[in-house]
Every structure is written in C-alpha cells, then in structure tokens.
Amino acid sequence: MARSPLTKEIIMLNFPPVSEAPGLNAYPVLYWNHVGLEMNRITHSLGGPQGGPTLSARALGLLHLAMHDAYFSVLGAGIGDNPKTWLPDAVVPALPTGVERTLTNANAAMTAAAVTVINLQYGSLPASMSTTARSTMVHLRMQLIDGYGPHIDTLSAVHGHGVRVANLILDRLAIKTGEPGAGHEGYEPKSGRFYFRDEPQHPVALVPIDPDDRSKGLKPARAYHGPFYGTTARPMAVTDPEGHRLAHWPEGGEYDAAVKEVHALGGAPNLSTTTRQPDQTVAALYWAYDGVNLIGTPPRLYNQILRVVAWDKRDPAADPQTPTLHATIRQTSEFVRLFALANVAMADAGKFAWAEKYRFELWRPLSGIREHDESSEAGRDGTEAVTDCADPFWLALGAPRTNTDQASFKPPFPAYPSGHATFGAACFQMARLYYAEAGKAMVTPDGTDDIGFAFVSEELNGISRDLDGPYDPNRPLTDQPGLVRTYVKRRFPSLWSAIWENAFSRIWLGVHWRFDAFDFRDAIGTDGKYKKPHDVRYSNVWTKKRPADVTDADLPIGGVPLGLGIANDIWQGGMRASDAETIPERAHAYA
C-alpha cells in the first residue's frame, strides 16, 4: 500500500478512548465506520480536510456508499435478499474471473473501497495546516488503516474490484478540485434586519500568516461555512431534488414567541434573565459536537448512537470469525445496508439544509436578540425605550469549544433550518424505517417507536473539559487542568424522542430559534405547552413529487421535517443513483 513521506516530527494527539461494547469492530464494516469516525475527530483537531458538518457528513456518506456497493456487487446485488447497488446495474464492474461470491471476498472488496475513499478524502491536505499537523494527519490515517486485523492484499483481483467501485462513486459524488465545496470565497453576507452576518462576540478569528512560522504574526479571517455547498454539491440518493424545500420562517407573533423563548432558555448562565434548568443544560451540551477538538461534528455523534442501536439489535447467533455461517452473512449485510442508508441520508441532509440556510440567510439569536429593537438598524428612527425582549447585551450559552480554553461561539452559517435537527432526523428516521421493515421494531411512521438506547456523549464523559490554558496535544487530556464535564449517561425510550431532544437542544444552547427545528403548531398542545415527545406528530413532511404549483404554505417548517422527508425519499427510492449515466473509470487508484 502506498505511503506518503513523513517528517520526523508529529503531534502525539492522545485521544480519549471511545467507550462502547467490545466486539463491534470485529465486523469489517463497523471497523471502517470506526475509522471514518476517528478521521472526523482527527481532522477537526488538526484543522484538516473534510471539515464542518457538511463535508464531514459527505465523507461518511461516500465511505459507506462505496463500501455498500463493493460489498453487494461481490455477493450479487439483487440476488436473494441482497439489495441493489447505488450504482446503476450497467455501470457496476463485472466480478473478476475466479473471484467467488463469498463473505470473505465481499469484505475484502469493501475494505478496498473503504481505504480508497479514506485516502482520497483525507490525503489532500490544505496549506493552512502546519507541516507537523500534516505529518500527524498522514501518520494517524495510516495507523488506522494498518490497524485493520486481516491482511489487506492490494494485489488481489477482489481488492482491485473494490477500488474500481469506490472510484466510480467518487467520480460521481466527491467534491472536485476547483469546486467550492464548503469554501466561502466570493461570499458576502447581507446587511440589515434579520440577515445572518458576523456575530458580535467573535466577528473575526486571528490565524497564523504562516502555519510553520508563528513569528510572522497573525491575520484576521472571517469564517462562513458552505454558502455555495447546497447549490453546487451533487445530491446522493434523493429522488426529488426540487421537493426538499422549506416554507419561509414564520414572522409576526411566532417569531416574537421564539425570541422570548431563546432569550430565557438559551442565555449565558450568569445572566439574570436565563431560566434554563440543569437538565436542559445537560441536553444542550450532550448533543453539541460542534466540530471541536477531540470530538468532531454531529454526524459522528449520530453514528456513535447508531452503533449502539445496531449492536443491541444484532443477531446473537452471528459470529464474524465464521465467514461460512449464514447468520453472519445476514448480519454483516444488515450492518452494511443500515449504515449506508443512514450516512447517505445525512450527506443529503447537509446539502439540502445548507441550500435552505443560504436561501433565507436568517440571523441567529445572538444577533437577533441584541438587535431586536428596530432602532438597532442604521437609518431607523430612534425609540423611546428598548422593545420588549430586545437585549443589546445578551449572550448565548453558545456552542462549546470543548477541550480548549476558548469561549463558546455561534456556528458560522445561517440559522434556518437547524443542521442538527436535519442531520439527526435523517439518520434516526432511516434507522426507524429500516428496523420497522426488518420486523425488529414497532414504529409509527409519523410518530414514536420502541427503539430505546442509552449513550454517553463525549461532551459529557467525565473526561472532556473546559481547559484553564491552551490545549497541549502531546499530553493526555486527563493530565491537563480545567473544569471536567460531569459524566452523564442519558437514556432515551425511542429514536423519536432523540430526534426531538437533539433538535430542541440547540434552543437551550442559544444558537437556534425553535422554528429552525420544527413547526410550533406540531409541538404545542391545546394548553399552550410543549407536548411530550411521544405525542408529537410532524404533520407536514415531504411527499413524493410535489406539484409544480406548490405554494409556500404547503411546505414544511424546520429541520426535523426536512430530515424526515429526505430519509423517506431515499428509503422509498431504494438508495439508487438518480440516473443511469455511464461514468468513466479513473486512470489511477487511491489505494
């Protein structure tokens, strides 16, 4: 396997261990999922590629889609219970002569696809990384690949087959050189009331002029994540790309109610106006994963929970060390299919959520509450007194910069809809649909289910902390002074309740309005209070092929129905490519 040269100096990056049941990574698909999740937190700790919620979700979607198609193309897509590949039938490479349709060969092809995607997605490193960080990134990536137990025979025919499948998918779906991706070059935020722009607390960041020579000083930089991503990134598996749109965010009385709510529930702890309860603060931090040091982004969190759920529902008769056992083949296939469905759904959730974010460009509460009084806008007449709920000095609890000594922040992209709400709903809805069809869960299509789980978030694992000084990457986190976050194991009776709390957590964090997540009419009871999660029904979710004359009033509000609709669309379409276009094969491999 090809190796990139390493310098002698690398950062040790002592990652806290992940706490989960032993045995998961004996299944190759779960090992490579683990590698993808590790690369997520590595790249966000080193400032590497595929950063932020959009690209990190896309990287995991590409990884699992390539593994899915390599695996099922060997077992025989469409044979028996095996699902069709994402790639159109006419495009799937023929199985090399002499390669038998066995689990061992399917796992080998899947491994080749995984390595190909990981090396391509994380092998091209940005100039903003220091030489030491780049060397560390290469070292850790190769260490994870080498940590795979079985020998990877890169010269075998089945390995070559997996590489070809991965490259066909990458040619279609990977962000190409010259495409904007999540970059913001050329983007200028709008000015004026309601528009997203630089947050008042951190309008600029200071970054090194030369990452290898900090003596050259710092320069100011503004960060806007993904302004062109939603309109330029190719969708992965939705069948109705024009159908996943949202209504305009609500104005008038509902907007004012949302202002009052987040002002009280999302404020900084030291403000006299903050009424958030301890359990709400726990939930706010529990679901955060805001691209921070040693933790990464929300798609990593949702995959971690999916691992818990999938392992709990595994077939106890399956044994990954017995490749001839029928139960093992069936169980492996289940993992391959489920994780591909969920991660492709999250990849598309990122695209469509960001398309809507930058279509509306709505400000976040930190700006909206501080500038709620119309006199805050240049050119307006003054007011005799500040408008009710306008608070020019308000501060949010904010997205936590965990495992650093830096202050909390507002995510650098517009509020509506909530990315957390969209990603979480897409992932968990896909799991609900999958287990309902498999007969492993009781699921109400637009309501609750019996897929319960317990999970310890790495934001609240008794190790992560708010540091007293700069993070030292060469020292274990447990040896660094700071306020340690209390260990909390949170239990959920259903994935439906997790969808709800994940979405609501952003209000308690003070970085989202409630309509960023859901239509309040679906969530508020006749008594004016919030319903219990199991009583909530999201009444307006995507339905296949909306009529061309659909009005704004017909569209859903918020990230939860957007994510649910994306999952429903992909599920109903069987996670197939949207067309049968022939794709030229790459002239070289990335293995």
SEDOBA-380594 format. One record per residue (C-alpha): residue number from 1; x, y, z. Coordinates in Angstrom, 1 decimal. Layout:
N
num; east; north; up
NUM; X; Y; Z
...
//
This chain:
591
num; east; north; up
1; 0.0; 0.0; 0.0
2; 1.4; 3.4; -1.0
3; 2.8; 5.5; 1.8
4; 3.2; 9.3; 1.9
5; 6.5; 10.5; 3.3
6; 6.5; 11.6; 7.0
7; 8.6; 14.2; 8.7
8; 10.3; 13.1; 11.9
9; 8.1; 15.5; 14.0
10; 4.4; 14.6; 14.7
11; 1.9; 15.6; 17.3
12; 1.1; 12.7; 19.7
13; -2.7; 13.6; 19.9
14; -3.7; 11.4; 22.8
15; -7.4; 10.8; 22.0
16; -9.5; 9.7; 24.9
17; -10.7; 6.2; 24.3
18; -14.2; 5.6; 22.9
19; -16.4; 3.7; 25.3
20; -18.5; 1.1; 23.6
21; -19.3; -2.6; 23.7
22; -16.4; -4.9; 22.8
23; -16.7; -6.8; 19.6
24; -18.2; -4.2; 17.3
25; -15.0; -3.7; 15.2
26; -14.7; -7.5; 14.5
27; -17.2; -6.8; 11.7
28; -15.2; -5.1; 8.9
29; -17.9; -2.6; 8.1
30; -18.0; -1.4; 11.7
31; -14.2; -1.2; 11.8
32; -14.2; 1.1; 8.8
33; -17.0; 3.1; 10.2
34; -14.9; 3.4; 13.3
35; -12.0; 4.7; 11.1
36; -14.3; 7.2; 9.5
37; -15.4; 8.5; 12.9
38; -11.8; 8.7; 14.1
39; -10.8; 10.7; 11.0
40; -13.7; 13.0; 11.8
41; -12.3; 13.9; 15.2
42; -8.7; 13.9; 13.9
43; -9.3; 16.4; 11.1
44; -11.2; 18.7; 13.5
45; -8.4; 18.6; 16.0
46; -5.7; 19.3; 13.4
47; -7.5; 21.7; 11.0
48; -7.5; 19.1; 8.2
49; -9.8; 18.5; 5.2
50; -13.5; 17.5; 5.1
51; -14.2; 19.8; 8.0
52; -17.5; 21.1; 9.3
53; -20.9; 19.4; 9.3
54; -21.4; 19.4; 5.5
55; -18.2; 17.9; 4.4
56; -17.8; 15.5; 7.3
57; -21.3; 14.1; 6.6
58; -20.4; 13.8; 2.9
59; -17.1; 12.0; 3.7
60; -19.0; 9.4; 5.8
61; -21.7; 9.1; 3.1
62; -19.0; 8.4; 0.4
63; -17.3; 5.9; 2.7
64; -20.4; 3.9; 3.4
65; -21.8; 4.1; -0.1
66; -18.5; 2.8; -1.6
67; -18.4; 0.0; 1.0
68; -22.0; -0.8; 0.3
69; -21.6; -1.1; -3.4
70; -18.3; -3.0; -3.3
71; -19.8; -5.5; -0.8
72; -23.1; -6.2; -2.5
73; -21.5; -6.2; -6.0
74; -19.5; -9.2; -4.8
75; -22.3; -11.0; -3.0
76; -24.6; -10.3; -6.0
77; -26.8; -7.3; -5.8
78; -30.4; -8.2; -6.3
79; -29.8; -11.9; -5.7
80; -32.0; -13.2; -2.9
81; -32.2; -10.6; -0.1
82; -29.3; -8.6; -1.3
83; -30.2; -5.0; -2.2
84; -29.3; -3.3; -5.4
85; -26.2; -1.2; -5.5
86; -26.4; 2.6; -5.7
87; -24.5; 2.4; -9.0
88; -26.8; 1.6; -11.9
89; -26.7; -2.1; -13.0
90; -25.0; -1.2; -16.3
91; -22.2; 0.6; -14.6
92; -21.2; -1.9; -11.8
93; -17.9; -3.6; -12.8
94; -18.1; -7.3; -13.5
95; -16.7; -9.5; -10.8
96; -13.2; -10.6; -11.9
97; -12.8; -14.1; -13.2
98; -12.2; -16.6; -10.4
99; -13.5; -14.4; -7.6
100; -16.2; -16.3; -5.8
101; -19.3; -14.7; -4.2
102; -18.3; -15.3; -0.6
103; -18.4; -13.2; 2.6
104; -14.6; -13.2; 2.7
105; -14.3; -11.7; -0.8
106; -17.2; -9.3; -0.1
107; -15.4; -8.0; 3.0
108; -12.1; -7.7; 1.0
109; -13.8; -5.6; -1.7
110; -15.5; -3.5; 0.9
111; -12.1; -2.9; 2.7
112; -10.5; -1.9; -0.6
113; -13.3; 0.6; -1.2
114; -13.0; 2.0; 2.4
115; -9.3; 2.5; 2.1
116; -9.7; 4.2; -1.3
117; -12.2; 6.7; 0.0
118; -10.3; 7.4; 3.2
119; -7.1; 8.0; 1.3
120; -8.7; 10.3; -1.2
121; -10.8; 12.3; 1.2
122; -8.1; 12.8; 3.8
123; -5.0; 12.5; 1.7
124; -5.1; 16.0; 0.1
125; -4.2; 18.4; 3.0
126; -4.7; 22.2; 3.0
127; -1.9; 24.6; 3.0
128; -3.3; 26.2; 6.2
129; -2.0; 23.1; 8.1
130; 1.4; 23.3; 9.6
131; 4.0; 20.7; 8.4
132; 3.8; 19.0; 11.8
133; 0.0; 18.8; 11.6
134; 0.1; 17.4; 8.1
135; 2.6; 14.7; 9.1
136; 0.4; 13.8; 12.1
137; -2.6; 13.6; 9.8
138; -0.8; 11.2; 7.5
139; 0.6; 9.1; 10.4
140; -2.7; 8.7; 12.1
141; -4.6; 7.8; 8.9
142; -2.0; 5.1; 8.0
143; -2.0; 3.9; 11.6
144; -5.8; 3.4; 11.5
145; -5.6; 1.6; 8.1
146; -2.8; -0.6; 9.4
147; -4.8; -1.4; 12.5
148; -7.3; -3.4; 10.4
149; -6.8; -7.1; 11.6
150; -6.9; -9.1; 8.4
151; -4.2; -8.7; 5.8
152; -5.1; -6.3; 3.0
153; -3.8; -7.9; -0.2
154; -3.7; -4.9; -2.5
155; -2.6; -7.1; -5.5
156; -5.6; -9.4; -5.3
157; -8.3; -9.3; -8.0
158; -11.1; -8.7; -5.5
159; -9.2; -5.7; -3.9
160; -8.9; -4.2; -7.4
161; -12.6; -4.7; -7.8
162; -13.4; -2.8; -4.6
163; -11.1; 0.1; -5.7
164; -12.9; 0.3; -9.1
165; -16.3; 0.5; -7.4
166; -15.1; 3.2; -5.0
167; -13.6; 5.3; -7.8
168; -16.8; 5.1; -9.8
169; -18.7; 6.5; -6.8
170; -16.0; 9.1; -6.1
171; -16.1; 10.3; -9.7
172; -19.8; 11.0; -9.4
173; -20.1; 12.4; -5.9
174; -16.8; 13.6; -4.4
175; -16.2; 17.4; -4.4
176; -13.7; 18.0; -7.2
177; -10.7; 20.4; -7.3
178; -12.0; 23.8; -8.3
179; -15.5; 23.3; -6.9
180; -16.4; 25.5; -3.9
181; -17.2; 22.7; -1.5
182; -17.7; 24.3; 1.9
183; -15.5; 27.3; 1.0
184; -16.7; 30.8; 1.2
185; -14.6; 32.7; -1.3
186; -16.7; 35.3; -3.0
187; -19.5; 35.2; -0.4
188; -20.5; 38.5; 1.2
189; -23.2; 38.3; 4.0
190; -26.1; 40.7; 3.6
191; -26.6; 43.6; 5.9
192; -29.8; 44.7; 7.6
193; -32.5; 43.4; 9.8
194; -32.9; 39.5; 10.0
195; -29.8; 38.7; 7.9
196; -27.0; 36.4; 9.1
197; -23.7; 38.1; 9.4
198; -20.6; 38.2; 11.6
199; -21.6; 37.5; 15.2
200; -20.8; 40.4; 17.6
201; -18.9; 38.2; 20.1
202; -16.4; 36.9; 17.6
203; -16.6; 38.8; 14.3
204; -13.1; 37.6; 13.2
205; -10.6; 35.0; 14.1
206; -6.9; 35.5; 14.1
207; -5.0; 32.9; 12.2
208; -1.2; 32.4; 11.5
209; 0.1; 34.1; 8.4
210; 2.5; 31.1; 8.1
211; 1.4; 28.0; 10.0
212; 5.0; 26.8; 10.2
213; 6.4; 30.1; 11.5
214; 4.2; 31.9; 14.0
215; 6.7; 34.6; 14.4
216; 5.4; 36.1; 11.2
217; 2.3; 37.1; 13.1
218; -1.5; 36.7; 12.7
219; -4.1; 37.9; 10.3
220; -7.8; 38.4; 10.7
221; -10.1; 35.9; 9.0
222; -13.9; 35.5; 8.7
223; -15.5; 32.1; 8.5
224; -18.7; 31.4; 6.6
225; -19.2; 27.7; 6.2
226; -20.7; 26.3; 3.0
227; -22.5; 29.3; 1.4
228; -22.4; 27.6; -2.1
229; -22.5; 24.0; -0.9
230; -26.2; 23.5; -1.1
231; -26.5; 24.7; -4.7
232; -23.3; 23.1; -6.1
233; -22.8; 19.7; -4.3
234; -24.5; 16.8; -6.1
235; -27.3; 15.0; -4.2
236; -26.5; 11.4; -3.4
237; -29.8; 9.5; -3.4
238; -32.9; 11.7; -3.1
239; -35.3; 11.1; -6.0
240; -36.9; 14.5; -5.8
241; -34.2; 17.2; -5.5
242; -36.6; 20.0; -6.1
243; -39.0; 18.8; -3.5
244; -36.9; 19.2; -0.3
245; -37.6; 22.9; 0.3
246; -39.0; 24.7; 3.3
247; -41.5; 27.4; 3.9
248; -40.3; 30.9; 4.8
249; -39.5; 31.1; 8.5
250; -42.5; 32.4; 10.5
251; -42.8; 36.1; 11.2
252; -45.0; 38.1; 13.5
253; -46.3; 36.5; 16.7
254; -44.5; 33.2; 16.3
255; -41.2; 35.0; 15.7
256; -41.7; 37.1; 18.7
257; -42.5; 34.0; 20.8
258; -39.3; 32.3; 19.6
259; -37.3; 35.4; 20.6
260; -38.8; 35.3; 24.1
261; -38.1; 31.6; 24.4
262; -34.5; 31.5; 23.4
263; -33.8; 34.7; 25.4
264; -34.9; 32.9; 28.6
265; -33.7; 29.4; 27.8
266; -30.6; 29.9; 25.7
267; -28.8; 32.6; 27.6
268; -25.4; 32.6; 29.3
269; -25.5; 31.2; 32.9
270; -24.5; 34.5; 34.5
271; -27.4; 36.4; 33.0
272; -30.3; 37.2; 35.4
273; -32.8; 36.5; 32.5
274; -31.7; 32.9; 32.0
275; -34.2; 30.4; 33.3
276; -32.7; 27.2; 31.7
277; -32.9; 24.2; 34.1
278; -29.9; 21.8; 34.7
279; -31.4; 19.0; 32.7
280; -31.8; 21.4; 29.7
281; -28.2; 22.5; 30.0
282; -27.1; 18.8; 30.1
283; -29.1; 18.2; 26.9
284; -27.7; 21.3; 25.2
285; -24.1; 20.2; 25.7
286; -24.9; 16.5; 25.2
287; -25.8; 16.9; 21.6
288; -23.3; 19.7; 20.7
289; -20.3; 18.1; 18.8
290; -19.8; 21.4; 17.1
291; -16.6; 20.5; 15.3
292; -14.4; 20.8; 18.3
293; -11.1; 19.4; 19.5
294; -11.0; 15.6; 20.0
295; -14.8; 15.3; 19.4
296; -15.7; 16.4; 15.8
297; -19.1; 17.0; 14.3
298; -22.8; 15.9; 14.7
299; -22.6; 13.1; 12.1
300; -20.0; 11.4; 14.3
301; -22.4; 11.6; 17.3
302; -25.3; 10.1; 15.3
303; -23.1; 7.3; 14.0
304; -22.0; 6.5; 17.6
305; -25.6; 6.2; 18.6
306; -26.4; 4.1; 15.5
307; -23.6; 1.8; 16.5
308; -25.2; 1.3; 20.0
309; -28.6; 0.7; 18.5
310; -27.3; -1.7; 15.7
311; -25.3; -3.7; 18.2
312; -28.2; -4.0; 20.5
313; -30.3; -5.4; 17.6
314; -27.7; -7.7; 16.2
315; -28.3; -11.5; 15.8
316; -26.6; -13.2; 18.7
317; -26.1; -16.3; 16.5
318; -23.8; -14.3; 14.2
319; -20.1; -14.7; 14.6
320; -17.8; -12.5; 12.4
321; -15.0; -15.1; 12.8
322; -17.1; -17.8; 11.0
323; -17.5; -16.5; 7.4
324; -19.5; -19.5; 6.2
325; -22.2; -19.1; 8.8
326; -25.4; -17.9; 7.1
327; -26.4; -15.8; 10.2
328; -23.0; -13.9; 9.9
329; -23.6; -13.1; 6.3
330; -27.1; -11.8; 7.0
331; -25.9; -9.8; 10.0
332; -23.0; -8.3; 8.1
333; -25.3; -7.4; 5.2
334; -27.6; -5.7; 7.7
335; -24.8; -3.5; 9.1
336; -23.6; -2.6; 5.6
337; -27.1; -1.6; 4.4
338; -28.1; 0.3; 7.5
339; -25.0; 2.4; 7.9
340; -25.0; 3.2; 4.2
341; -28.7; 4.3; 4.3
342; -28.1; 6.5; 7.4
343; -24.9; 8.1; 6.2
344; -26.2; 8.8; 2.7
345; -29.3; 10.4; 4.2
346; -27.1; 12.6; 6.4
347; -25.0; 13.6; 3.4
348; -28.1; 14.7; 1.5
349; -29.4; 16.3; 4.7
350; -26.3; 18.5; 4.7
351; -26.8; 19.5; 1.1
352; -30.5; 20.4; 1.3
353; -30.2; 22.1; 4.8
354; -27.4; 24.3; 3.5
355; -29.3; 25.2; 0.4
356; -32.2; 26.4; 2.6
357; -29.8; 28.1; 5.0
358; -28.3; 30.3; 2.4
359; -31.6; 30.8; 0.6
360; -33.1; 32.5; 3.7
361; -29.8; 33.7; 5.4
362; -31.6; 34.2; 8.7
363; -29.6; 35.6; 11.6
364; -29.0; 33.6; 14.8
365; -30.3; 34.5; 18.2
366; -27.1; 36.2; 19.3
367; -27.6; 38.8; 16.6
368; -31.4; 38.7; 16.6
369; -31.9; 39.3; 20.3
370; -29.2; 42.0; 20.5
371; -30.7; 43.8; 17.5
372; -34.4; 43.0; 18.1
373; -35.2; 46.7; 18.7
374; -35.6; 48.3; 15.2
375; -33.6; 51.3; 16.3
376; -30.5; 49.0; 16.1
377; -30.7; 49.2; 12.3
378; -28.8; 52.1; 10.7
379; -31.2; 54.6; 9.3
380; -34.1; 53.9; 11.6
381; -35.6; 56.4; 13.8
382; -34.8; 56.1; 17.5
383; -37.2; 54.6; 20.0
384; -38.2; 56.0; 23.4
385; -37.4; 52.7; 25.1
386; -35.9; 49.4; 24.0
387; -38.5; 47.0; 22.6
388; -39.7; 44.1; 24.8
389; -37.2; 41.2; 24.5
390; -34.6; 43.3; 22.8
391; -31.4; 42.9; 24.8
392; -28.3; 44.6; 23.3
393; -26.1; 42.9; 25.9
394; -27.5; 39.4; 25.7
395; -25.1; 36.5; 25.4
396; -25.9; 32.9; 24.5
397; -24.7; 29.8; 26.3
398; -23.2; 29.1; 22.9
399; -21.7; 26.2; 21.0
400; -19.0; 24.9; 23.4
401; -15.4; 24.9; 22.3
402; -14.8; 21.7; 24.3
403; -11.2; 20.6; 25.2
404; -9.8; 24.1; 24.7
405; -9.6; 27.3; 26.7
406; -11.6; 29.3; 24.1
407; -15.0; 30.9; 24.6
408; -18.2; 29.4; 23.2
409; -19.3; 30.5; 19.8
410; -22.1; 30.9; 17.2
411; -21.8; 28.4; 14.3
412; -20.6; 30.4; 11.2
413; -23.7; 29.8; 9.0
414; -27.3; 31.0; 9.0
415; -29.9; 29.7; 11.5
416; -32.8; 28.4; 9.4
417; -33.1; 25.4; 9.3
418; -31.1; 23.8; 12.0
419; -28.4; 21.5; 10.7
420; -28.5; 19.4; 13.9
421; -32.3; 18.9; 13.5
422; -31.9; 17.9; 9.9
423; -29.0; 15.5; 10.3
424; -30.4; 13.9; 13.4
425; -33.9; 13.4; 11.9
426; -32.5; 12.0; 8.7
427; -30.2; 9.5; 10.5
428; -32.7; 8.3; 13.1
429; -35.7; 8.2; 10.7
430; -33.7; 5.9; 8.4
431; -32.9; 3.6; 11.3
432; -36.6; 3.6; 12.2
433; -37.7; 2.7; 8.7
434; -35.0; 0.0; 8.4
435; -35.8; -1.8; 11.6
436; -39.6; -1.5; 11.1
437; -39.3; -3.3; 7.7
438; -37.0; -5.9; 9.3
439; -39.6; -6.6; 11.9
440; -37.2; -5.6; 14.7
441; -39.1; -2.6; 16.0
442; -42.6; -1.1; 16.4
443; -42.6; 2.2; 14.6
444; -45.4; 4.7; 13.9
445; -44.4; 6.2; 10.6
446; -45.0; 9.8; 11.8
447; -44.7; 9.1; 15.5
448; -42.9; 7.3; 18.2
449; -41.1; 3.9; 18.2
450; -39.7; 1.4; 20.7
451; -36.0; 1.7; 19.7
452; -34.6; 2.8; 23.0
453; -30.9; 3.3; 23.8
454; -28.5; 4.7; 26.4
455; -25.4; 6.6; 25.4
456; -22.6; 8.6; 26.9
457; -21.8; 11.7; 24.9
458; -18.2; 12.7; 24.6
459; -19.2; 16.2; 25.6
460; -20.2; 14.8; 29.0
461; -18.0; 11.7; 29.5
462; -16.1; 12.7; 32.7
463; -13.0; 13.4; 30.6
464; -13.8; 16.3; 28.3
465; -13.2; 19.6; 29.9
466; -13.0; 23.4; 29.6
467; -9.3; 23.9; 29.9
468; -7.5; 26.6; 32.0
469; -4.9; 27.1; 29.3
470; -4.1; 26.2; 25.7
471; -4.6; 22.5; 24.8
472; -1.3; 20.5; 24.8
473; -1.7; 17.9; 22.0
474; 1.3; 15.9; 23.3
475; -0.2; 15.4; 26.8
476; -3.2; 13.2; 27.6
477; -6.3; 15.3; 28.2
478; -6.6; 13.7; 31.6
479; -3.3; 15.4; 32.6
480; -4.4; 18.9; 31.6
481; -6.0; 21.3; 34.1
482; -9.5; 22.5; 33.5
483; -13.1; 22.1; 34.6
484; -14.0; 18.5; 33.9
485; -17.5; 17.9; 32.4
486; -19.5; 15.6; 34.6
487; -20.1; 12.0; 33.4
488; -23.7; 11.6; 32.2
489; -25.3; 8.5; 30.7
490; -28.5; 9.6; 29.1
491; -31.3; 7.1; 28.3
492; -34.0; 7.6; 25.5
493; -37.1; 5.5; 25.2
494; -37.2; 5.9; 21.5
495; -35.3; 7.3; 18.5
496; -38.3; 9.6; 18.1
497; -37.6; 11.2; 21.5
498; -33.9; 11.5; 20.5
499; -34.9; 13.4; 17.3
500; -36.9; 15.8; 19.5
501; -34.3; 16.4; 22.1
502; -31.5; 16.7; 19.6
503; -33.4; 19.4; 17.8
504; -34.5; 21.2; 21.0
505; -31.0; 21.2; 22.4
506; -30.0; 24.0; 20.1
507; -32.6; 26.3; 21.6
508; -31.2; 25.6; 25.1
509; -27.7; 26.3; 23.7
510; -29.0; 29.7; 22.5
511; -27.9; 29.2; 18.8
512; -31.2; 28.5; 17.2
513; -34.8; 29.6; 17.1
514; -37.5; 26.9; 17.7
515; -38.8; 27.2; 14.2
516; -35.3; 26.3; 12.9
517; -36.2; 22.8; 14.2
518; -40.0; 22.4; 13.8
519; -43.3; 24.0; 13.2
520; -44.5; 25.0; 16.6
521; -48.1; 24.0; 15.7
522; -46.9; 20.4; 15.6
523; -45.3; 20.7; 19.0
524; -47.6; 22.8; 21.1
525; -50.6; 21.4; 22.8
526; -54.0; 23.0; 23.3
527; -52.8; 24.2; 26.8
528; -50.0; 26.2; 25.1
529; -47.3; 24.0; 26.5
530; -45.0; 21.6; 24.6
531; -46.3; 18.1; 24.1
532; -44.4; 15.1; 25.3
533; -42.1; 13.8; 22.5
534; -44.2; 10.6; 22.0
535; -47.3; 12.8; 21.4
536; -45.7; 14.9; 18.7
537; -46.5; 14.3; 15.1
538; -44.8; 16.2; 12.3
539; -47.8; 16.9; 10.0
540; -46.0; 18.3; 7.0
541; -43.2; 16.2; 5.7
542; -42.1; 15.7; 2.1
543; -44.4; 13.6; -0.2
544; -43.1; 12.3; -3.4
545; -43.2; 14.6; -6.4
546; -44.9; 17.7; -5.2
547; -47.0; 19.5; -7.8
548; -45.2; 22.3; -9.7
549; -47.7; 24.9; -8.3
550; -47.0; 24.2; -4.7
551; -47.2; 27.3; -2.5
552; -45.0; 28.3; 0.4
553; -47.9; 27.5; 2.7
554; -47.8; 23.9; 1.6
555; -44.1; 23.5; 2.6
556; -42.8; 22.3; 5.9
557; -41.1; 24.4; 8.5
558; -37.8; 23.4; 10.2
559; -35.0; 20.9; 10.0
560; -36.9; 17.9; 11.6
561; -39.5; 17.6; 8.8
562; -36.7; 18.3; 6.2
563; -34.6; 15.5; 7.6
564; -37.6; 13.1; 7.9
565; -38.5; 13.8; 4.3
566; -35.0; 13.2; 3.0
567; -34.9; 9.9; 4.8
568; -38.3; 8.9; 3.5
569; -37.4; 9.9; -0.1
570; -34.2; 7.8; -0.1
571; -35.9; 4.9; 1.6
572; -38.7; 4.8; -0.9
573; -36.3; 5.1; -3.8
574; -34.1; 2.2; -2.6
575; -30.9; 4.4; -2.3
576; -30.2; 4.2; -6.0
577; -28.4; 6.7; -8.3
578; -30.7; 9.2; -9.8
579; -29.8; 8.3; -13.4
580; -28.0; 5.6; -15.4
581; -25.3; 7.8; -16.8
582; -22.1; 5.8; -17.6
583; -19.1; 7.0; -15.6
584; -15.5; 6.9; -16.9
585; -13.2; 5.0; -14.6
586; -10.3; 6.8; -13.0
587; -6.9; 6.3; -14.6
588; -5.4; 5.6; -11.3
589; -6.3; 4.2; -7.9
590; -6.1; 5.8; -4.5
591; -5.3; 2.7; -2.5
//
